[in-house]
């Protein structure tokens, strides 16, 4: 909790002085807890350098910002009001006229008062540039949280922005009706800086054998950012403290970096430059310390993707299940948990998406919380962090890493049995409840995909020394269970006949891991406006659907199969009819996908899939 409190004191923008200070602090604490080979990688923060489609942040450090009327105390003031200044705001000082979007014309230098973040669309920004507005104020938290919400401008923007509360916007609107002008000060430092990425490893373990596991936690976000993501940084440090004191057969790697772009730069060095090896698996820690009662969300174990079979999902879930109950029944006879957790399919809205992408192929599981009513707002403060939840998350991550780092042949065999039981639970979950409706139309296909996942994940235990004979036996058990359950779900053949290919296969035409933000920049204006509307209406569901569609493009699937696989694997049915067709068309128009060859379908009726790299013994 002391680590969380210290980190929450810095504005940790990706190319700022604050994140540089936070990185130095984390590096010092990593050394203090006993980790080795600690390094702060210094990468450009110039807004131009790219790692695949991930562009370096611009150097930008906010100092102070105020907005006042008639010389009175400020209506809004940063940093006293966290998140009040939009990221990448341009410097400003002087008196500005007030305007609203409904005005027919704005005076030069106008400060535009916007009712909600949903109104900050492309058209409004285009008008602000054309009519030479200086900036805007917007209410970014309409849900009743009495704190500013996150607003971001592109690096090098000529505008400044304020994220204000409804009452503050109301005061400014009244001043606009009176014809009052506002006084503004935005003091920022844009001097060139470097983007820090902190790396470390455990002191024991044979380095030449490669890293057993990577624990990652993104270091960025404005202050306070206690749960997002000072909690993840602290949990990784706590896991490092425990693992550093244990004898390990294989080392565990730690990376603290700016979200997405920092880890993309680190992975790019491994894949494209050959600087280092990637680990056998990864656990990403993002928002792991929430007070569940105050923030509103359980602990989420987000599985690695279905196209990347591995034992990591089963292992991390087993570590959660192994936690002792938080309380006991009245007599003490029965354990009672007073906290909640659940598993979800892969979404990829944090750093684990970089590692688990088809182009990289490193199995990655995420620990986090959702929903969180205080996320991306100034209310994400340390009083929302529960020390026991933080301890649980650190224990799960450390335990999973320790298993992989210490496993011998006997442990590998135990993991094989664990993986079989985990797969069996997932397969039987495809059965309809006894008192419920009949099974869904895709139940057999989903059952078969889950069987294939478990079957193909078993060989990933060979590098740990699992017995080939035991692996074959576990695979036979899963095949038998698949035959039995298929018969219960379908009166037809246990192995459904694959449908005929319906069109040319689609292949990826973008470099490296998928990046939705970069895709949107490459889209036509019409497509970008459409996707922004979809994201505004349902941010999480739209992001998950888009990510699943992109990852379903594997060079074998046609468009229809890719959409089917995306829905099966993500569990998300897009809110808008025709979303899949429109999204794939937009990708093709942007040059991110192209047709190439005939579709090849697997026995489960879905396109044959494969990871960016093949694990030893896995099915190609």
C-alpha positions as CSV (number, residue, x, y, z in Angstrom):
1,X,0.0,0.0,0.0
2,X,3.0,2.3,0.5
3,X,4.0,1.6,-3.0
4,X,0.5,2.4,-4.3
5,X,0.5,5.7,-2.3
6,X,3.8,6.7,-3.7
7,X,3.0,6.0,-7.3
8,X,-0.4,7.7,-7.0
9,X,1.4,11.0,-6.3
10,X,2.8,11.2,-9.8
11,X,1.1,12.1,-13.0
12,X,2.4,9.2,-15.1
13,X,1.7,10.3,-18.6
14,X,3.6,8.2,-21.1
15,X,6.2,10.8,-22.1
16,X,6.3,12.9,-18.9
17,X,8.7,13.7,-16.1
18,X,6.2,12.0,-13.8
19,X,6.5,8.5,-15.4
20,X,10.3,9.0,-15.5
21,X,10.3,9.5,-11.7
22,X,7.9,6.6,-11.2
23,X,10.2,4.3,-13.3
24,X,13.2,5.3,-11.2
25,X,11.2,4.5,-8.1
26,X,10.1,1.1,-9.3
27,X,13.6,0.2,-10.4
28,X,14.9,1.1,-6.9
29,X,12.2,-0.9,-5.2
30,X,12.9,-3.9,-7.5
31,X,16.5,-3.8,-6.4
32,X,15.5,-3.5,-2.7
33,X,13.2,-6.6,-2.9
34,X,16.0,-8.7,-4.3
35,X,15.4,-8.7,-8.1
36,X,18.4,-8.8,-10.5
37,X,19.4,-7.4,-13.9
38,X,17.3,-4.3,-13.3
39,X,17.4,-1.8,-16.1
40,X,15.4,1.2,-17.1
41,X,15.2,1.1,-20.9
42,X,15.2,4.6,-22.4
43,X,13.1,4.8,-25.6
44,X,12.1,7.8,-27.7
45,X,9.1,9.9,-26.6
46,X,9.1,11.9,-29.9
47,X,5.6,11.1,-31.2
48,X,7.2,9.6,-34.4
49,X,9.2,6.4,-33.6
50,X,7.1,3.3,-34.2
51,X,7.3,-0.3,-33.1
52,X,5.1,-2.0,-35.7
53,X,1.9,0.2,-35.6
54,X,2.5,1.5,-32.1
55,X,3.8,5.0,-32.1
56,X,5.9,6.5,-29.3
57,X,4.1,9.1,-27.1
58,X,4.9,12.8,-27.4
59,X,6.9,14.4,-24.6
60,X,4.3,16.2,-22.4
61,X,4.5,17.1,-18.8
62,X,1.7,19.3,-17.3
63,X,2.7,21.8,-14.6
64,X,-0.5,23.8,-13.8
65,X,-3.8,24.9,-15.5
66,X,-6.5,27.3,-14.3
67,X,-9.7,28.7,-15.8
68,X,-11.4,31.6,-14.0
69,X,-14.0,34.3,-14.6
70,X,-13.6,38.1,-13.8
71,X,-10.5,37.5,-11.7
72,X,-12.5,35.3,-9.2
73,X,-11.0,32.1,-7.8
74,X,-10.6,29.5,-10.6
75,X,-13.7,27.7,-11.7
76,X,-11.4,24.7,-12.4
77,X,-7.8,24.2,-11.4
78,X,-5.3,21.5,-12.1
79,X,-3.6,19.7,-10.3
80,X,-5.9,20.4,-7.4
81,X,-8.6,18.8,-9.5
82,X,-7.1,15.6,-10.9
83,X,-7.7,14.7,-14.5
84,X,-9.0,18.3,-15.1
85,X,-6.5,19.0,-17.8
86,X,-6.8,17.0,-21.1
87,X,-3.7,15.0,-21.9
88,X,-1.5,16.6,-24.6
89,X,-3.1,20.0,-24.1
90,X,-1.3,22.9,-25.8
91,X,0.1,25.7,-23.7
92,X,-2.1,28.8,-23.3
93,X,-2.3,32.1,-21.3
94,X,-4.6,35.0,-21.6
95,X,-8.3,36.0,-22.0
96,X,-10.6,33.9,-24.2
97,X,-14.2,34.3,-25.4
98,X,-16.7,31.6,-24.5
99,X,-18.8,29.8,-27.1
100,X,-21.1,26.8,-27.5
101,X,-21.4,24.4,-30.4
102,X,-24.9,25.8,-31.2
103,X,-23.4,29.3,-32.0
104,X,-23.5,30.0,-35.7
105,X,-20.0,31.4,-35.6
106,X,-17.3,31.5,-32.9
107,X,-15.0,34.4,-32.3
108,X,-11.3,33.6,-32.8
109,X,-9.6,32.0,-29.9
110,X,-13.0,30.8,-28.5
111,X,-13.2,28.3,-25.6
112,X,-16.0,25.9,-26.6
113,X,-18.3,24.6,-23.9
114,X,-19.3,21.0,-24.7
115,X,-22.0,19.1,-22.9
116,X,-20.6,15.6,-22.9
117,X,-17.6,13.5,-24.2
118,X,-20.0,11.9,-26.8
119,X,-20.2,15.3,-28.5
120,X,-16.4,15.6,-28.9
121,X,-16.6,14.1,-32.4
122,X,-14.6,14.6,-35.6
123,X,-17.0,17.3,-36.9
124,X,-16.6,19.4,-33.8
125,X,-12.8,19.1,-33.8
126,X,-12.7,20.0,-37.5
127,X,-14.8,23.1,-36.8
128,X,-12.6,24.1,-33.9
129,X,-9.6,24.0,-36.1
130,X,-11.4,25.9,-39.0
131,X,-12.7,28.7,-36.7
132,X,-9.4,28.9,-34.8
133,X,-10.9,27.9,-31.4
134,X,-8.2,27.8,-28.6
135,X,-9.7,24.9,-26.6
136,X,-12.8,23.4,-25.0
137,X,-14.4,22.4,-21.7
138,X,-16.3,19.1,-21.5
139,X,-18.1,17.1,-18.8
140,X,-16.5,13.6,-19.2
141,X,-18.2,11.9,-16.2
142,X,-22.0,12.2,-16.7
143,X,-22.6,9.3,-14.3
144,X,-22.7,11.2,-11.1
145,X,-19.0,10.7,-10.0
146,X,-17.9,14.1,-8.6
147,X,-14.5,14.0,-10.3
148,X,-13.2,14.8,-13.7
149,X,-12.9,12.0,-16.3
150,X,-10.1,11.3,-18.7
151,X,-9.9,13.3,-21.9
152,X,-7.1,12.9,-24.4
153,X,-5.9,15.0,-27.3
154,X,-3.4,13.7,-30.0
155,X,0.2,14.5,-29.3
156,X,1.3,17.9,-30.6
157,X,-2.3,19.3,-30.6
158,X,-2.9,23.0,-31.0
159,X,-5.9,22.9,-28.6
160,X,-6.1,22.7,-24.9
161,X,-9.0,21.0,-23.0
162,X,-10.5,20.9,-19.6
163,X,-12.5,18.1,-18.1
164,X,-15.0,19.7,-15.7
165,X,-17.8,18.8,-13.4
166,X,-21.5,19.5,-14.5
167,X,-21.7,22.4,-11.9
168,X,-18.5,23.9,-13.3
169,X,-19.8,23.7,-16.9
170,X,-23.1,25.2,-15.7
171,X,-21.2,28.2,-14.3
172,X,-19.3,28.7,-17.6
173,X,-22.5,28.4,-19.6
174,X,-24.1,31.2,-17.5
175,X,-21.0,33.3,-18.1
176,X,-21.3,32.7,-21.9
177,X,-24.9,33.9,-21.8
178,X,-23.7,37.1,-20.1
179,X,-21.0,37.6,-22.6
180,X,-18.3,37.2,-20.0
181,X,-14.8,36.2,-21.1
182,X,-12.6,33.7,-19.3
183,X,-9.0,33.8,-18.1
184,X,-7.0,30.7,-18.9
185,X,-3.5,29.4,-18.0
186,X,-2.2,26.1,-19.3
187,X,1.5,25.6,-18.3
188,X,3.0,22.5,-19.9
189,X,6.5,21.3,-20.6
190,X,7.1,19.7,-24.0
191,X,10.9,19.5,-23.9
192,X,12.1,16.2,-25.4
193,X,12.1,13.3,-23.0
194,X,12.5,9.5,-23.1
195,X,9.9,6.8,-22.5
196,X,11.0,4.5,-19.7
197,X,10.5,0.7,-19.6
198,X,11.6,-1.0,-16.4
199,X,12.8,-4.6,-16.7
200,X,14.1,-7.1,-14.0
201,X,14.3,-10.8,-13.3
202,X,14.6,-13.1,-10.4
203,X,18.2,-13.8,-9.3
204,X,17.9,-17.6,-9.5
205,X,17.1,-19.8,-12.5
206,X,19.1,-20.8,-15.5
207,X,18.9,-17.8,-17.8
208,X,20.0,-19.7,-20.8
209,X,16.9,-21.9,-20.4
210,X,14.7,-18.8,-21.1
211,X,12.2,-17.1,-18.9
212,X,9.5,-19.3,-17.3
213,X,7.0,-16.5,-17.0
214,X,6.7,-12.7,-17.5
215,X,4.8,-10.6,-15.0
216,X,3.8,-7.3,-16.5
217,X,2.0,-4.2,-15.2
218,X,1.6,-0.9,-17.0
219,X,3.2,2.1,-15.3
220,X,1.2,4.9,-16.9
221,X,-1.9,6.9,-16.1
222,X,-2.6,10.4,-14.6
223,X,-2.6,10.8,-10.8
224,X,-3.9,9.4,-8.7
225,X,-4.5,6.2,-10.8
226,X,-4.4,4.1,-7.7
227,X,-6.2,1.0,-9.1
228,X,-5.3,1.8,-12.7
229,X,-2.6,0.9,-12.4
230,X,-0.5,1.7,-9.3
231,X,-2.1,-1.5,-7.8
232,X,-0.8,-3.7,-10.6
233,X,2.7,-2.2,-10.3
234,X,2.7,-2.8,-6.6
235,X,1.3,-6.4,-6.9
236,X,4.1,-7.2,-9.4
237,X,6.7,-5.8,-7.0
238,X,5.2,-7.9,-4.1
239,X,5.4,-11.0,-6.3
240,X,9.0,-10.2,-7.1
241,X,9.8,-9.9,-3.4
242,X,8.5,-13.4,-2.8
243,X,10.0,-15.0,-5.9
244,X,13.4,-13.4,-5.4
245,X,13.7,-15.3,-2.1
246,X,12.9,-18.7,-3.6
247,X,15.2,-21.1,-5.5
248,X,13.9,-21.3,-9.0
249,X,14.9,-23.6,-11.9
250,X,13.9,-21.0,-14.5
251,X,13.9,-17.2,-14.1
252,X,10.8,-15.0,-13.9
253,X,10.9,-11.7,-15.9
254,X,9.2,-8.4,-14.8
255,X,8.3,-5.5,-17.1
256,X,6.8,-2.2,-16.0
257,X,6.1,0.0,-19.0
258,X,3.7,2.5,-20.6
259,X,0.5,0.6,-21.5
260,X,0.6,-1.0,-25.0
261,X,3.3,1.1,-26.6
262,X,5.9,0.4,-23.9
263,X,5.4,-3.4,-24.0
264,X,5.2,-3.3,-27.8
265,X,8.6,-1.7,-27.9
266,X,10.0,-4.3,-25.5
267,X,8.4,-7.2,-27.5
268,X,9.6,-5.7,-30.8
269,X,13.2,-5.9,-29.5
270,X,12.6,-9.6,-28.9
271,X,10.8,-10.5,-32.1
272,X,12.3,-8.2,-34.7
273,X,15.7,-7.4,-33.2
274,X,16.5,-10.6,-31.4
275,X,17.6,-8.8,-28.2
276,X,15.9,-11.3,-25.9
277,X,13.7,-14.4,-25.8
278,X,10.0,-14.3,-25.0
279,X,8.8,-16.3,-22.0
280,X,6.8,-19.5,-21.9
281,X,3.8,-17.6,-20.6
282,X,2.8,-14.3,-19.1
283,X,0.4,-12.8,-16.4
284,X,-0.6,-9.2,-16.8
285,X,-1.7,-7.2,-13.7
286,X,-4.0,-4.4,-14.5
287,X,-6.4,-2.9,-11.8
288,X,-5.9,-5.7,-9.3
289,X,-6.5,-4.0,-5.9
290,X,-10.0,-2.8,-6.0
291,X,-12.3,-2.5,-2.9
292,X,-15.0,-4.6,-4.5
293,X,-17.9,-3.1,-2.5
294,X,-16.9,0.5,-3.3
295,X,-15.8,0.0,-6.9
296,X,-18.4,-2.5,-7.9
297,X,-16.5,-5.3,-9.7
298,X,-15.2,-8.8,-9.0
299,X,-11.7,-10.0,-9.7
300,X,-11.6,-11.1,-13.3
301,X,-9.3,-13.8,-14.7
302,X,-9.3,-13.1,-18.4
303,X,-8.3,-16.2,-20.3
304,X,-5.7,-16.2,-23.0
305,X,-7.2,-16.5,-26.5
306,X,-8.8,-19.7,-27.9
307,X,-6.4,-19.7,-30.9
308,X,-3.4,-20.1,-28.6
309,X,-3.8,-23.4,-26.6
310,X,-1.7,-23.5,-23.4
311,X,-1.8,-24.7,-19.9
312,X,-1.6,-21.1,-18.5
313,X,-5.4,-20.6,-18.3
314,X,-5.9,-23.7,-16.2
315,X,-2.9,-22.9,-14.0
316,X,-3.9,-19.3,-13.1
317,X,-7.5,-20.3,-12.4
318,X,-6.2,-23.1,-10.2
319,X,-4.2,-20.6,-8.2
320,X,-7.4,-18.5,-7.7
321,X,-9.3,-21.6,-6.5
322,X,-6.5,-22.5,-4.1
323,X,-6.8,-19.2,-2.1
324,X,-8.1,-19.9,1.4
325,X,-11.6,-18.7,2.2
326,X,-11.8,-15.1,3.4
327,X,-14.1,-16.1,6.3
328,X,-15.7,-19.1,8.0
329,X,-19.4,-20.0,8.7
330,X,-20.8,-19.3,12.1
331,X,-19.6,-22.7,13.4
332,X,-16.4,-22.5,11.6
333,X,-17.1,-25.8,9.7
334,X,-17.5,-24.2,6.2
335,X,-15.3,-21.7,4.4
336,X,-17.2,-18.6,3.2
337,X,-15.8,-16.2,0.7
338,X,-16.7,-12.5,1.1
339,X,-15.1,-11.5,-2.2
340,X,-16.0,-12.4,-5.8
341,X,-14.1,-13.6,-8.8
342,X,-15.0,-15.0,-12.2
343,X,-13.4,-16.0,-15.5
344,X,-14.0,-14.3,-18.9
345,X,-13.0,-15.0,-22.5
346,X,-10.1,-13.1,-24.0
347,X,-10.8,-9.4,-24.7
348,X,-7.3,-7.9,-25.0
349,X,-7.9,-4.4,-23.6
350,X,-4.5,-4.2,-21.9
351,X,-0.9,-5.2,-22.4
352,X,-1.6,-9.0,-22.5
353,X,-3.0,-8.3,-26.0
354,X,0.5,-7.5,-27.3
355,X,1.9,-10.9,-26.1
356,X,-1.1,-13.0,-27.0
357,X,-1.5,-11.6,-30.5
358,X,-1.3,-14.2,-33.3
359,X,1.8,-12.4,-34.6
360,X,3.6,-13.0,-31.3
361,X,2.1,-16.1,-29.8
362,X,3.0,-15.8,-26.1
363,X,0.2,-17.2,-23.9
364,X,-1.0,-14.4,-21.6
365,X,-3.6,-14.3,-18.9
366,X,-4.8,-11.1,-17.3
367,X,-5.9,-10.4,-13.7
368,X,-8.0,-7.3,-13.2
369,X,-11.3,-5.9,-12.0
370,X,-14.4,-4.8,-13.9
371,X,-16.7,-3.0,-13.6
372,X,-15.1,-0.1,-11.7
373,X,-17.3,3.0,-11.3
374,X,-14.2,5.2,-10.6
375,X,-12.0,4.1,-13.5
376,X,-10.3,6.8,-15.6
377,X,-11.4,9.5,-13.2
378,X,-9.9,11.6,-10.4
379,X,-11.8,9.4,-8.0
380,X,-9.4,6.5,-8.6
381,X,-7.7,7.2,-5.3
382,X,-6.0,5.1,-2.7
383,X,-9.1,4.8,-0.5
384,X,-10.6,2.6,-3.3
385,X,-7.8,0.1,-2.9
386,X,-8.3,-2.9,-0.6
387,X,-5.1,-4.3,0.9
388,X,-6.4,-7.8,1.1
389,X,-7.6,-7.8,-2.6
390,X,-4.1,-6.5,-3.5
391,X,-2.5,-9.3,-1.5
392,X,-4.8,-11.9,-3.2
393,X,-3.9,-10.7,-6.7
394,X,-0.1,-10.7,-5.9
395,X,-0.4,-14.2,-4.4
396,X,-2.2,-15.5,-7.6
397,X,0.5,-14.0,-9.9
398,X,3.4,-15.1,-7.8
399,X,2.0,-18.7,-7.4
400,X,1.4,-19.2,-11.1
401,X,4.9,-17.9,-11.9
402,X,6.5,-20.1,-9.2
403,X,4.8,-23.2,-10.5
404,X,6.3,-22.7,-14.0
405,X,9.7,-21.6,-12.6
406,X,10.1,-24.6,-10.3
407,X,8.3,-27.4,-12.1
408,X,10.0,-30.7,-12.5
409,X,8.7,-33.9,-14.3
410,X,6.3,-34.8,-11.4
411,X,4.9,-31.3,-11.4
412,X,4.4,-31.3,-15.1
413,X,2.4,-34.5,-14.9
414,X,0.2,-32.9,-12.1
415,X,-0.3,-29.9,-14.4
416,X,-1.4,-32.3,-17.2
417,X,-4.1,-33.8,-15.0
418,X,-5.1,-30.3,-13.8
419,X,-5.4,-29.1,-17.5
420,X,-7.6,-32.2,-18.3
421,X,-10.0,-31.5,-15.4
422,X,-10.1,-27.8,-16.4
423,X,-10.9,-28.7,-20.0
424,X,-13.5,-31.2,-18.9
425,X,-15.3,-28.4,-16.9
426,X,-15.3,-26.2,-19.9
427,X,-16.6,-28.9,-22.1
428,X,-19.4,-29.9,-19.8
429,X,-20.4,-26.3,-19.4
430,X,-21.6,-26.5,-23.0
431,X,-24.5,-28.8,-21.9
432,X,-27.8,-27.0,-21.4
433,X,-29.1,-26.9,-17.8
434,X,-31.5,-29.7,-16.8
435,X,-34.4,-27.3,-16.2
436,X,-33.3,-24.8,-19.0
437,X,-34.0,-24.4,-22.7
438,X,-32.5,-26.7,-25.3
439,X,-28.9,-26.2,-26.3
440,X,-27.9,-23.3,-28.5
441,X,-27.3,-23.9,-32.2
442,X,-23.5,-23.6,-31.8
443,X,-23.2,-25.8,-28.7
444,X,-21.6,-28.7,-30.5
445,X,-19.1,-26.4,-32.3
446,X,-18.2,-24.7,-29.1
447,X,-17.8,-28.1,-27.4
448,X,-15.5,-29.2,-30.1
449,X,-13.4,-26.1,-30.0
450,X,-12.9,-26.4,-26.3
451,X,-11.9,-30.1,-26.7
452,X,-9.4,-29.0,-29.4
453,X,-8.0,-26.3,-27.0
454,X,-7.4,-28.8,-24.2
455,X,-6.0,-31.5,-26.5
456,X,-3.6,-29.0,-28.2
457,X,-2.6,-27.4,-24.8
458,X,-1.4,-30.7,-23.4
459,X,1.8,-30.8,-25.5
460,X,2.8,-27.4,-24.2
461,X,3.7,-29.2,-21.0
462,X,6.5,-31.2,-22.7
463,X,9.2,-28.5,-22.1
464,X,8.5,-28.9,-18.3
465,X,9.1,-32.6,-18.6
466,X,5.6,-34.1,-18.7
467,X,5.5,-37.8,-19.6
468,X,4.5,-38.4,-23.2
469,X,2.6,-41.5,-22.2
470,X,0.6,-39.5,-19.6
471,X,-0.1,-36.7,-22.2
472,X,-1.4,-39.3,-24.6
473,X,-3.6,-40.8,-21.9
474,X,-5.1,-37.4,-21.0
475,X,-5.8,-36.7,-24.6
476,X,-7.6,-40.0,-24.9
477,X,-9.8,-39.1,-21.9
478,X,-10.7,-35.7,-23.5
479,X,-11.5,-37.4,-26.8
480,X,-13.8,-39.9,-25.0
481,X,-15.5,-37.1,-23.1
482,X,-16.0,-35.2,-26.4
483,X,-17.7,-38.2,-28.0
484,X,-20.0,-38.7,-25.0
485,X,-21.0,-35.0,-24.7
486,X,-21.5,-34.7,-28.5
487,X,-24.0,-37.5,-28.4
488,X,-25.8,-35.8,-25.6
489,X,-26.0,-32.5,-27.5
490,X,-26.7,-33.8,-31.0
491,X,-28.6,-36.9,-32.3
492,X,-26.3,-36.8,-35.4
493,X,-22.7,-37.8,-35.7
494,X,-20.4,-36.9,-32.9
495,X,-18.1,-35.1,-35.3
496,X,-20.1,-32.6,-37.2
497,X,-19.3,-32.3,-40.9
498,X,-17.5,-29.0,-41.7
499,X,-19.4,-26.6,-44.0
500,X,-18.0,-25.9,-47.4
501,X,-15.8,-22.8,-47.8
502,X,-17.9,-19.8,-48.8
503,X,-15.3,-17.4,-50.0
504,X,-11.6,-16.5,-50.3
505,X,-9.5,-16.7,-47.2
506,X,-8.5,-13.4,-45.5
507,X,-5.0,-12.7,-44.4
508,X,-3.5,-10.0,-42.2
509,X,-1.8,-7.1,-43.9
510,X,-0.6,-5.1,-40.9
511,X,2.7,-5.6,-39.1
512,X,3.0,-6.9,-35.6
513,X,0.2,-7.1,-33.0
514,X,-3.2,-5.7,-33.8
515,X,-3.7,-2.1,-32.8
516,X,-7.3,-0.7,-33.0
517,X,-6.2,2.9,-32.6
518,X,-3.8,2.6,-35.5
519,X,-6.4,0.9,-37.6
520,X,-8.8,3.8,-36.9
521,X,-6.2,6.3,-38.1
522,X,-5.8,4.3,-41.3
523,X,-9.6,4.2,-41.9
524,X,-11.6,6.4,-44.2
525,X,-13.3,9.3,-42.5
526,X,-16.7,7.7,-43.0
527,X,-15.5,4.4,-41.5
528,X,-13.8,6.1,-38.6
529,X,-16.9,8.1,-37.7
530,X,-19.0,4.9,-37.8
531,X,-16.6,3.0,-35.5
532,X,-16.4,5.9,-33.1
533,X,-20.2,5.8,-32.9
534,X,-20.1,2.1,-32.1
535,X,-17.5,2.6,-29.5
536,X,-19.4,5.4,-27.9
537,X,-22.6,3.3,-27.7
538,X,-20.9,0.2,-26.3
539,X,-17.2,0.6,-25.7
540,X,-16.4,-2.7,-24.1
541,X,-18.6,-4.9,-26.4
542,X,-17.4,-3.1,-29.5
543,X,-13.8,-3.3,-28.6
544,X,-14.1,-7.0,-27.8
545,X,-15.9,-7.7,-31.1
546,X,-13.3,-5.8,-33.1
547,X,-10.4,-7.5,-31.4
548,X,-11.9,-10.9,-31.9
549,X,-12.6,-10.3,-35.6
550,X,-9.0,-9.1,-36.1
551,X,-7.6,-12.1,-34.4
552,X,-9.8,-14.5,-36.3
553,X,-8.1,-13.5,-39.5
554,X,-5.4,-16.2,-39.8
555,X,-4.9,-16.7,-43.5
556,X,-7.3,-19.7,-43.7
557,X,-10.7,-18.3,-42.7
558,X,-13.0,-16.6,-45.1
559,X,-15.1,-13.6,-43.9
560,X,-18.1,-15.7,-42.8
561,X,-15.9,-18.1,-40.8
562,X,-13.9,-15.3,-39.2
563,X,-17.1,-13.7,-38.0
564,X,-18.4,-17.0,-36.7
565,X,-15.2,-17.8,-34.9
566,X,-15.0,-14.3,-33.4
567,X,-18.5,-14.6,-31.9
568,X,-17.8,-18.1,-30.6
569,X,-14.5,-17.3,-29.0
570,X,-15.4,-13.8,-27.5
571,X,-18.9,-14.7,-26.5
572,X,-19.9,-11.3,-27.8
573,X,-22.7,-10.8,-30.3
574,X,-22.3,-7.3,-31.8
575,X,-24.9,-4.7,-30.8
576,X,-25.4,-3.6,-34.4
577,X,-26.6,-6.0,-37.1
578,X,-24.0,-6.3,-39.8
579,X,-21.2,-5.1,-37.6
580,X,-18.8,-7.9,-38.7
581,X,-19.3,-7.3,-42.4
582,X,-18.9,-3.5,-42.0
583,X,-15.8,-3.9,-39.8
584,X,-14.0,-6.3,-42.2
585,X,-14.9,-4.1,-45.1
586,X,-13.4,-1.1,-43.3
587,X,-10.2,-3.1,-42.6
588,X,-9.9,-4.0,-46.2
589,X,-10.5,-0.5,-47.4
590,X,-7.7,0.6,-44.9
591,X,-5.4,-2.0,-46.5
592,X,-5.2,-4.0,-43.2
593,X,-6.5,-7.2,-44.7
594,X,-6.6,-8.8,-48.1
595,X,-8.0,-11.8,-49.8
596,X,-5.6,-14.7,-50.5
597,X,-6.3,-18.3,-51.3
598,X,-9.1,-20.7,-50.5
599,X,-10.5,-21.1,-47.0
600,X,-9.4,-24.2,-45.1
601,X,-11.9,-25.4,-42.5
602,X,-11.2,-27.7,-39.5
603,X,-13.2,-30.6,-38.2
604,X,-15.2,-28.3,-35.8
605,X,-16.5,-26.3,-38.7
606,X,-14.2,-23.3,-38.0
607,X,-11.2,-22.2,-39.8
608,X,-7.9,-23.9,-39.0
609,X,-6.1,-21.8,-36.5
610,X,-2.5,-21.4,-35.4
611,X,-0.4,-19.2,-33.2
612,X,2.3,-16.8,-34.3
613,X,4.8,-19.3,-33.0
614,X,4.4,-23.0,-32.5
615,X,5.0,-24.4,-29.0
616,X,6.9,-27.6,-28.8
617,X,4.7,-30.6,-29.6
618,X,1.6,-28.5,-30.3
619,X,-0.6,-29.3,-33.2
620,X,0.4,-27.0,-36.2
